[in-house]
C-alpha cells in the first residue's frame, strides 16, 4: 500500500466533472480530499491517494490525460 499527497488543478471545463470519483472507482484507490477551492477560472484540490502503488501510478496518468495538472507535495510518498 502507498499514499500520495498531491495538488490537482482543474481547468474550468473540468471543475464539475466527477474526475476524483472516477479516479477512485476505476483504479480502486481511496481518495481523501484535504483542502479545495474553486473560482470562475480554476479549481484545485489537495488530495491524498491510498492504494496499490502501480494503480496510483496508472490513475495519475489517466488523470493527466483528462487535462488535470498534478503537482507533488513535499513528503508525498508513504509506503508500508
Beta strands, then each sheet from edge to edge (+ up, - down):
strand 1: 2-11
strand 2: 30-38
strand 3: 42-51
strand 4: 69-79
sheet 1: 2+ 3- 1+ 4-
end
